[in-house]
Amino acid sequence: MTRIAHIAIHDDWVAARRLGEYEVSTRGVPLADTGFIQAVALDRVGEVLRGYDDSRFAVLIVVLEPGELETAGVTVRASGDPGSFHIDGALPTETAAVVAVVPVDRRDGALVPPDLSSFA
């Protein structure tokens, strides 16, 4: 499986790093409510970011290596939507599975997807 990405609110990610585990499924929804963390293929990040344009908070893209998540004991599976994945469990923040954490810029009120091609 190729690398995938999770869109995170900056403050959620920073707090999770202090605890060692990230437990947010998607914006405003905890892992406990869904049982999984949402992720997408790198080429779908721009599409997902559009859903965060109204966020007042800084946004990050967490680039993940699925094989390393599996090694850490966290299952990654395809969801019913092509290019969408579910991470079954808390995401360890200090692991080789976290390839990069990329800040997202905002221009004219909209989030601007960064170039993630170097992570593909």
DSSP file (Angstrom, degrees, kcal/mol; ACC not computed):
  #  RESIDUE AA STRUCTURE BP1 BP2  ACC     N-H-->O    O-->H-N    N-H-->O    O-->H-N    TCO  KAPPA ALPHA  PHI   PSI    X-CA   Y-CA   Z-CA
    1    1 A M              0   0    0      0, 0.0    66,-0.3     0, 0.0     3,-0.1   0.000 360.0 360.0 360.0 140.6    0.0    0.0    0.0
    2    2 A T        -     0   0    0      1,-0.2   118,-0.1    64,-0.1     0, 0.0  -0.272 360.0 -71.0 -79.2 171.0    1.3    3.5   -0.8
    3    3 A R        -     0   0    0    116,-0.2    39,-0.8    62,-0.1     2,-0.2  -0.251  51.5-163.4 -63.2 151.3    1.5    6.3    1.7
    4    4 A I  E     -AB  41  64A   0     60,-2.0    60,-3.5    37,-0.2     2,-0.4  -0.761   6.0-135.1-128.9 173.1   -1.6    7.8    3.0
    5    5 A A  E     -AB  40  63A   0     35,-2.8    35,-2.7    -2,-0.2     2,-0.4  -0.977   5.2-157.3-137.1 148.6   -2.5   11.1    4.8
    6    6 A H  E     - B   0  62A   0     56,-2.1    56,-3.1    -2,-0.4     2,-0.6  -0.985  20.3-135.8-119.9 135.6   -4.7   12.2    7.7
    7    7 A I  E     - B   0  61A   0     -2,-0.4     2,-0.3    31,-0.2    54,-0.2  -0.816  32.5-178.7 -91.5 124.6   -5.8   15.8    8.0
    8    8 A A  E     - B   0  60A   0     52,-2.6    52,-3.2    -2,-0.6     2,-0.4  -0.923  33.0-116.6-127.2 149.0   -5.4   17.0   11.6
    9    9 A I  E  >  - B   0  59A   0     -2,-0.3     4,-2.1    50,-0.2     3,-0.5  -0.706  33.8-126.1 -76.8 132.5   -6.1   20.2   13.5
   10   10 A H  H  > S+     0   0    0     48,-2.8     4,-2.5    -2,-0.4     5,-0.2   0.888 107.2  49.1 -49.0 -51.2   -2.7   21.6   14.6
   11   11 A D  H  > S+     0   0    0     47,-0.3     4,-2.2     1,-0.2    -1,-0.2   0.852 109.2  52.8 -63.4 -35.1   -3.7   21.8   18.3
   12   12 A D  H  > S+     0   0    0     -3,-0.5     4,-2.2     2,-0.2    -1,-0.2   0.922 111.4  46.6 -63.5 -43.4   -5.1   18.2   18.4
   13   13 A W  H  X S+     0   0    0     -4,-2.1     4,-2.2     2,-0.2    -2,-0.2   0.916 111.7  50.1 -66.2 -43.5   -1.8   16.9   16.9
   14   14 A V  H  X S+     0   0    0     -4,-2.5     4,-1.3     1,-0.2    -1,-0.2   0.923 112.3  47.4 -61.9 -44.8    0.4   18.9   19.4
   15   15 A A  H  X S+     0   0    0     -4,-2.2     4,-1.1     1,-0.2     3,-0.2   0.902 111.0  52.2 -62.7 -40.8   -1.7   17.6   22.3
   16   16 A A  H  X>S+     0   0    0     -4,-2.2     4,-2.3     1,-0.2     5,-0.8   0.869 102.1  59.1 -65.0 -37.1   -1.5   14.1   21.1
   17   17 A R  H  <5S+     0   0    0     -4,-2.2    -1,-0.2     1,-0.2    -2,-0.2   0.873 102.9  53.3 -61.3 -35.9    2.3   14.2   20.7
   18   18 A R  H  <5S+     0   0    0     -4,-1.3    -1,-0.2    -3,-0.2    -2,-0.2   0.852 115.8  39.8 -65.5 -33.3    2.5   15.0   24.5
   19   19 A L  H  <5S-     0   0    0     -4,-1.1    -2,-0.2    -3,-0.3    -1,-0.2   0.694 108.1-124.9 -88.0 -21.4    0.4   11.9   25.2
   20   20 A G  T  <5S+     0   0    0     -4,-2.3    73,-1.7    -5,-0.1    74,-0.5   0.337  82.2  75.3  93.0  -6.9    2.1    9.7   22.5
   21   21 A E  E   < -F   92   0B   0     -5,-0.8     2,-0.5    71,-0.3    -2,-0.2  -1.000  65.4-145.4-142.2 140.2   -1.1    8.8   20.8
   22   22 A Y  E     +F   91   0B   0     69,-2.7    69,-2.4    -2,-0.4    -9,-0.1  -0.900  18.0 176.2-103.8 127.8   -3.5   10.6   18.4
   23   23 A E        +     0   0    0     -2,-0.5     8,-2.2    67,-0.2     2,-0.5  -0.272  34.8 116.7-131.5  48.0   -7.2    9.7   18.9
   24   24 A V  E     -G   30   0C   0      6,-0.3    14,-0.1     1,-0.2     3,-0.1  -0.973  40.5-167.2-118.1 122.6   -9.2   12.0   16.5
   25   25 A S  E    S-     0   0C   0      4,-2.1    13,-2.2    -2,-0.5     2,-0.3   0.963  71.7 -32.6 -69.8 -52.7  -11.1   10.3   13.7
   26   26 A T  E >  S-G   29   0C   0      3,-1.3     3,-3.0    11,-0.1    -1,-0.3  -0.921 100.7 -37.3-158.0 173.6  -11.8   13.4   11.8
   27   27 A R  T 3  S-     0   0    0     -2,-0.3   -19,-0.0     1,-0.3    -3,-0.0  -0.117 129.1  -6.6 -48.3 118.3  -12.4   17.1   12.6
   28   28 A G  T 3  S+     0   0    0      1,-0.1    -1,-0.3    -3,-0.0    -4,-0.0   0.505 112.2 103.6  76.9   4.7  -14.4   17.2   15.8
   29   29 A V  E <   -G   26   0C   0     -3,-3.0    -4,-2.1     3,-0.0    -3,-1.3  -0.962  62.6-141.5-124.5 116.7  -15.0   13.5   16.0
   30   30 A P  E >>  -G   24   0C   0      0, 0.0     3,-1.5     0, 0.0     4,-0.9  -0.377  22.6-117.0 -75.0 154.5  -13.0   11.4   18.5
   31   31 A L  H >> S+     0   0    0     -8,-2.2     4,-3.5     1,-0.3     3,-0.6   0.851 113.2  65.7 -52.9 -38.3  -11.8    7.9   17.7
   32   32 A A  H 34 S+     0   0    0     -9,-0.4    -1,-0.3     1,-0.2    -8,-0.1   0.784  99.8  51.5 -59.6 -27.5  -14.0    6.5   20.5
   33   33 A D  H <4 S+     0   0    0     -3,-1.5    -1,-0.2     1,-0.1    -2,-0.2   0.795 125.7  20.8 -80.6 -28.5  -17.1    7.5   18.5
   34   34 A T  H << S-     0   0    0     -4,-0.9    -2,-0.2    -3,-0.6    -3,-0.1   0.712  90.0-130.3-112.5 -28.6  -16.1    5.9   15.2
   35   35 A G  S  < S+     0   0    0     -4,-3.5     2,-0.3    -5,-0.2    -3,-0.1   0.436  80.9  60.7  88.3  -0.3  -13.6    3.2   16.0
   36   36 A F  S    S-     0   0    0     -5,-0.3     2,-0.5    52,-0.2    52,-0.2  -0.982  75.5-122.3-152.5 161.8  -11.2    4.4   13.4
   37   37 A I  E     - C   0  87A   0     50,-2.3    50,-2.6    -2,-0.3     2,-0.2  -0.920  36.0-123.5-104.8 132.7   -9.1    7.4   12.2
   38   38 A Q  E     + C   0  86A   0    -13,-2.2     2,-0.3    -2,-0.5   -31,-0.2  -0.543  36.2 168.2 -79.9 140.9   -9.9    8.6    8.7
   39   39 A A  E     - C   0  85A   0     46,-2.2    46,-3.2    -2,-0.2     2,-0.3  -0.956  14.0-157.9-144.8 161.7   -7.1    8.8    6.1
   40   40 A V  E     -AC   5  84A   0    -35,-2.7   -35,-2.8    -2,-0.3    44,-0.2  -0.928  32.0 -89.1-138.1 162.1   -6.9    9.3    2.3
   41   41 A A  E >   -A    4   0A   0     42,-2.7     3,-2.3    -2,-0.3     4,-0.4  -0.390  46.9-110.5 -63.9 150.6   -4.5    8.6   -0.6
   42   42 A L  G >  S+     0   0    0    -39,-0.8     3,-1.2     1,-0.3     4,-0.3   0.831 117.3  59.8 -56.5 -34.3   -2.1   11.5   -1.1
   43   43 A D  G 3  S+     0   0    0      1,-0.2    -1,-0.3     2,-0.1     4,-0.2   0.531 103.1  53.3 -75.6  -2.7   -3.8   12.4   -4.4
   44   44 A R  G <> S+     0   0    0     -3,-2.3     4,-2.0    39,-0.1    -1,-0.2   0.406  78.2  97.1-106.1  -0.4   -7.1   13.0   -2.5
   45   45 A V  H <> S+     0   0    0     -3,-1.2     4,-2.8    -4,-0.4     5,-0.2   0.909  81.3  53.0 -57.5 -45.5   -5.7   15.4    0.1
   46   46 A G  H  > S+     0   0    0     -4,-0.3     4,-1.2     1,-0.2    -1,-0.2   0.894 108.1  51.2 -57.4 -41.8   -6.8   18.5   -1.8
   47   47 A E  H  4 S+     0   0    0      1,-0.2     4,-0.5     2,-0.2     3,-0.3   0.915 113.0  44.7 -61.6 -45.1  -10.4   17.2   -2.0
   48   48 A V  H >< S+     0   0    0     -4,-2.0     3,-1.5     1,-0.2     4,-0.2   0.879 105.4  61.8 -69.3 -38.2  -10.5   16.6    1.7
   49   49 A L  H >< S+     0   0    0     -4,-2.8     3,-2.4     1,-0.3     4,-0.4   0.823  90.0  69.0 -58.7 -31.5   -9.0   19.9    2.6
   50   50 A R  G >< S+     0   0    0     -4,-1.2     3,-1.0    -3,-0.3    -1,-0.3   0.830  92.8  59.7 -57.3 -30.3  -11.9   21.7    1.0
   51   51 A G  G <  S+     0   0    0     -3,-1.5    -1,-0.3    -4,-0.5    -2,-0.2   0.558 104.1  51.0 -73.9  -7.4  -14.0   20.4    3.8
   52   52 A Y  G X  S+     0   0    0     -3,-2.4     3,-2.2    -4,-0.2    -1,-0.2   0.364  75.3 103.4-108.1   1.4  -11.7   22.3    6.3
   53   53 A D  T <  S+     0   0    0     -3,-1.0    -2,-0.1    -4,-0.4    -1,-0.1   0.818  80.6  53.8 -55.6 -32.4  -11.8   25.7    4.6
   54   54 A D  T 3  S+     0   0    0     -4,-0.2    -1,-0.3    -3,-0.1     2,-0.2   0.508  83.2 115.3 -82.4  -3.2  -14.2   27.0    7.3
   55   55 A S    <   -     0   0    0     -3,-2.2     4,-0.1     1,-0.1    -3,-0.1  -0.451  54.5-157.4 -69.6 135.7  -12.0   25.9   10.1
   56   56 A R  S    S+     0   0    0     -2,-0.2     2,-0.2     2,-0.1    -1,-0.1   0.528  70.8  84.6 -84.9  -7.3  -10.6   28.7   12.2
   57   57 A F  S    S-     0   0    0      1,-0.1     2,-0.1   -47,-0.0    -2,-0.1  -0.595  89.9 -97.3-100.0 155.7   -7.7   26.5   13.3
   58   58 A A        -     0   0    0     -2,-0.2   -48,-2.8   -49,-0.1     2,-0.4  -0.431  42.0-145.5 -66.4 144.5   -4.4   25.7   11.7
   59   59 A V  E     -B    9   0A   0     45,-0.5    45,-2.2   -50,-0.2     2,-0.3  -0.898  13.3-166.7-120.0 144.2   -4.4   22.4    9.7
   60   60 A L  E     -BD   8 103A   0    -52,-3.2   -52,-2.6    -2,-0.4     2,-0.5  -0.901  16.9-138.2-124.7 153.9   -1.7   19.8    9.2
   61   61 A I  E     -BD   7 102A   0     41,-2.7    41,-3.0    -2,-0.3     2,-0.8  -0.974  15.7-156.9-110.3 121.7   -1.3   16.9    6.9
   62   62 A V  E     -BD   6 101A   0    -56,-3.1   -56,-2.1    -2,-0.5     2,-0.4  -0.878   9.3-152.3 -99.9 110.8    0.1   13.8    8.6
   63   63 A V  E     -BD   5 100A   0     37,-2.7    36,-2.1    -2,-0.8    37,-1.2  -0.714  18.5-165.6 -87.2 129.5    1.8   11.6    6.0
   64   64 A L  E     -BD   4  98A   0    -60,-3.5   -60,-2.0    -2,-0.4    34,-0.2  -0.885  25.5-142.3-124.6 147.4    1.7    8.0    7.0
   65   65 A E    >>  -     0   0    0     32,-2.3     4,-1.7    -2,-0.3     3,-0.7  -0.916  16.3-158.1-103.3 104.4    3.4    4.7    6.0
   66   66 A P  H 3> S+     0   0    0      0, 0.0     4,-2.5     0, 0.0     5,-0.2   0.852  89.2  56.5 -55.3 -39.7    0.8    2.0    6.3
   67   67 A G  H 3> S+     0   0    0    -66,-0.3     4,-2.0     1,-0.2     5,-0.1   0.880 107.2  49.2 -61.2 -37.3    3.3   -0.8    6.6
   68   68 A E  H <> S+     0   0    0     -3,-0.7     4,-1.7     2,-0.2    29,-0.3   0.836 108.2  53.7 -71.0 -33.2    4.9    0.9    9.6
   69   69 A L  H  <>S+     0   0    0     -4,-1.7     5,-2.8     2,-0.2    -2,-0.2   0.932 108.5  49.8 -63.6 -44.2    1.5    1.3   11.2
   70   70 A E  H ><5S+     0   0    0     -4,-2.5     3,-1.7     1,-0.2    -2,-0.2   0.906 108.3  53.0 -59.6 -42.1    0.9   -2.4   10.8
   71   71 A T  H 3<5S+     0   0    0     -4,-2.0    -1,-0.2     1,-0.3    -2,-0.2   0.851 106.4  53.6 -60.8 -34.6    4.3   -3.1   12.3
   72   72 A A  T 3<5S-     0   0    0     -4,-1.7    -1,-0.3     2,-0.2    -2,-0.2   0.424 127.2-102.8 -80.3   1.3    3.2   -0.9   15.3
   73   73 A G  T < 5S+     0   0    0     -3,-1.7     2,-0.5     1,-0.2    -3,-0.2   0.651  82.8 126.2  88.9  16.4    0.1   -3.1   15.6
   74   74 A V      < -     0   0    0     -5,-2.8    -1,-0.2    -6,-0.1     2,-0.2  -0.941  53.0-137.9-112.8 120.8   -2.4   -0.7   14.0
   75   75 A T  E     -E   88   0A   0     13,-0.7    13,-3.0    -2,-0.5     2,-0.4  -0.533  13.0-163.4 -79.5 138.4   -4.4   -2.0   11.2
   76   76 A V  E     +E   87   0A   0     11,-0.2     2,-0.3    -2,-0.2    11,-0.2  -0.987  16.0 173.2-119.5 130.1   -5.1    0.1    8.0
   77   77 A R  E     -E   86   0A   0      9,-2.5     9,-3.1    -2,-0.4     2,-0.1  -0.975  35.1-104.9-138.0 151.7   -7.9   -1.0    5.7
   78   78 A A  E     -E   85   0A   0     -2,-0.3     7,-0.3     7,-0.2     2,-0.1  -0.472  34.3-144.8 -69.0 142.0   -9.6    0.4    2.7
   79   79 A S        -     0   0    0      5,-2.7     5,-0.2     2,-0.4     4,-0.1  -0.336  35.6 -90.4 -93.4-174.0  -13.0    1.9    3.3
   80   80 A G  S    S+     0   0    0     -2,-0.1     5,-0.1     2,-0.1    -2,-0.1   0.664 108.3  80.6 -72.6 -14.9  -15.9    1.7    0.8
   81   81 A D  S >  S-     0   0    0      3,-0.1     3,-2.0     1,-0.1    -2,-0.4  -0.826  93.8-110.4 -95.7 123.1  -14.8    5.0   -0.8
   82   82 A P  T 3  S+     0   0    0      0, 0.0     3,-0.1     0, 0.0    -2,-0.1  -0.237 102.8  15.2 -54.6 133.5  -11.9    4.6   -3.3
   83   83 A G  T 3  S+     0   0    0      1,-0.3   -42,-2.7    -4,-0.1     2,-0.4   0.573 104.1 112.2  79.1   9.5   -8.7    6.2   -2.0
   84   84 A S  E <   -C   40   0A   0     -3,-2.0    -5,-2.7   -44,-0.2     2,-0.3  -0.927  44.9-172.9-117.6 141.4  -10.1    6.4    1.5
   85   85 A F  E     -CE  39  78A   0    -46,-3.2   -46,-2.2    -2,-0.4     2,-0.5  -0.912  18.7-140.1-134.4 156.5   -8.8    4.4    4.4
   86   86 A H  E     -CE  38  77A   0     -9,-3.1    -9,-2.5    -2,-0.3     2,-0.7  -0.976   9.2-152.8-116.9 130.9   -9.6    3.6    8.1
   87   87 A I  E     -CE  37  76A   0    -50,-2.6   -50,-2.3    -2,-0.5     2,-1.6  -0.919  18.3-142.9-101.0 113.2   -6.8    3.3   10.7
   88   88 A D  E     + E   0  75A   0    -13,-3.0   -13,-0.7    -2,-0.7     2,-0.2  -0.570  64.7   0.2 -87.0  83.9   -8.2    0.9   13.3
   89   89 A G  S    S-     0   0    0     -2,-1.6   -52,-0.2   -15,-0.1    -2,-0.1  -0.680 102.5 -30.8 131.8 176.7   -7.0    2.3   16.6
   90   90 A A        -     0   0    0     -2,-0.2   -67,-0.2     1,-0.1    -2,-0.0  -0.333  57.7-124.8 -65.8 144.8   -4.9    5.2   18.1
   91   91 A L  E     -F   22   0B   0    -69,-2.4   -69,-2.7    -4,-0.1     2,-0.3  -0.822  19.0-132.5 -93.3 114.6   -2.1    6.5   16.0
   92   92 A P  E     -F   21   0B   0      0, 0.0     3,-0.3     0, 0.0   -71,-0.3  -0.519  14.1-156.2 -66.2 130.5    1.2    6.4   17.8
   93   93 A T  S    S+     0   0    0    -73,-1.7     2,-0.7    -2,-0.3   -72,-0.1   0.757  82.7  54.3 -83.9 -24.3    2.8    9.8   17.2
   94   94 A E  S    S+     0   0    0    -74,-0.5     2,-0.3   -77,-0.0    -1,-0.2  -0.667  87.1 105.9-110.9  75.7    6.4    8.9   17.7
   95   95 A T  S >  S-     0   0    0     -2,-0.7     3,-1.6    -3,-0.3   -26,-0.1  -0.968  81.9-109.6-147.6 158.4    6.8    6.1   15.2
   96   96 A A  T 3  S+     0   0    0     -2,-0.3   -28,-0.1     1,-0.3   -27,-0.1   0.656 110.5  77.0 -64.3 -13.9    8.4    5.5   11.8
   97   97 A A  T 3  S+     0   0    0    -29,-0.3   -32,-2.3     1,-0.1     2,-1.1   0.797  78.2  76.4 -66.9 -27.8    4.8    5.3   10.5
   98   98 A V  E <   +D   64   0A   0     -3,-1.6   -34,-0.2   -34,-0.2    -1,-0.1  -0.742  59.7 173.4 -87.1  99.8    4.7    9.2   10.7
   99   99 A V  E     -     0   0A   0    -36,-2.1     2,-0.3    -2,-1.1    -1,-0.2   0.880  61.9 -17.0 -76.0 -41.1    6.7   10.1    7.6
  100  100 A A  E     -D   63   0A   0    -37,-1.2   -37,-2.7     2,-0.0     2,-0.5  -0.985  46.3-142.0-162.0 154.9    6.0   13.9    7.8
  101  101 A V  E     -D   62   0A   0     -2,-0.3   -39,-0.2   -39,-0.2    -3,-0.0  -0.968  28.7-168.6-123.7 111.9    3.8   16.5    9.4
  102  102 A V  E     -D   61   0A   0    -41,-3.0   -41,-2.7    -2,-0.5     2,-0.1  -0.888  15.4-134.3-110.8 120.7    3.1   19.2    6.8
  103  103 A P  E     -D   60   0A   0      0, 0.0     2,-0.5     0, 0.0   -43,-0.2  -0.409  19.2-133.8 -69.2 149.7    1.5   22.5    7.7
  104  104 A V        -     0   0    0    -45,-2.2   -45,-0.5    -2,-0.1     2,-0.1  -0.917  14.9-140.9-108.6 126.9   -1.2   23.8    5.3
  105  105 A D  E     -H  112   0D   0      7,-0.7     7,-3.0    -2,-0.5     2,-0.4  -0.430   8.7-140.2 -80.8 158.7   -1.2   27.4    4.2
  106  106 A R  E     -H  111   0D   0      5,-0.3     2,-0.4    -2,-0.1     5,-0.2  -0.979  18.5-179.1-121.7 133.8   -4.3   29.5    3.8
  107  107 A R  E >  S-H  110   0D   0      3,-3.1     3,-2.1    -2,-0.4    -2,-0.0  -0.990  71.3 -12.6-135.8 126.2   -4.8   31.9    0.9
  108  108 A D  T 3  S-     0   0    0     -2,-0.4    -1,-0.1     1,-0.3     3,-0.1   0.861 129.4 -53.3  52.8  39.5   -7.9   34.1    0.4
  109  109 A G  T 3  S+     0   0    0      1,-0.2     2,-0.4   -55,-0.0    -1,-0.3   0.322 119.2 103.1  84.0  -8.1   -9.7   32.1    3.1
  110  110 A A  E <  S-H  107   0D   0     -3,-2.1    -3,-3.1   -56,-0.1     2,-0.2  -0.841  74.6-114.8-111.3 145.6   -9.1   28.7    1.5
  111  111 A L  E     -H  106   0D   0     -2,-0.4    -5,-0.3    -5,-0.2   -58,-0.1  -0.561  26.7-142.0 -73.7 138.9   -6.6   26.0    2.4
  112  112 A V  E     -H  105   0D   0     -7,-3.0    -7,-0.7    -2,-0.2    -1,-0.0  -0.908  15.3-128.4-107.4 113.6   -3.9   25.5   -0.2
  113  113 A P        -     0   0    0      0, 0.0    -9,-0.1     0, 0.0     2,-0.1  -0.385  25.6-132.4 -62.1 129.0   -2.9   21.8   -0.6
  114  114 A P        -     0   0    0      0, 0.0     2,-0.7     0, 0.0   -68,-0.1  -0.352  29.3 -91.8 -76.1 163.5    0.9   21.5   -0.4
  115  115 A D        +     0   0    0      1,-0.1     3,-0.2    -2,-0.1     0, 0.0  -0.680  45.8 173.1 -75.7 113.9    2.9   19.5   -2.9
  116  116 A L    >>  +     0   0    0     -2,-0.7     3,-2.2     1,-0.2     4,-0.5   0.261  43.9 110.9-104.4   8.9    3.1   16.0   -1.5
  117  117 A S  G >4  +     0   0    0      1,-0.3     3,-0.9     2,-0.2    -1,-0.2   0.785  69.3  63.5 -59.9 -28.2    4.7   14.4   -4.5
  118  118 A S  G 34 S+     0   0    0     -3,-0.2    -1,-0.3     1,-0.2    -2,-0.1   0.670 103.8  49.4 -70.9 -13.1    8.0   13.9   -2.6
  119  119 A F  G <4        0   0    0     -3,-2.2  -116,-0.2     1,-0.2    -1,-0.2   0.526 360.0 360.0 -99.1  -8.2    6.2   11.5   -0.3
  120  120 A A    <<        0   0    0     -3,-0.9    -1,-0.2    -4,-0.5    -2,-0.1   0.489 360.0 360.0 -69.6 360.0    4.5    9.4   -2.9
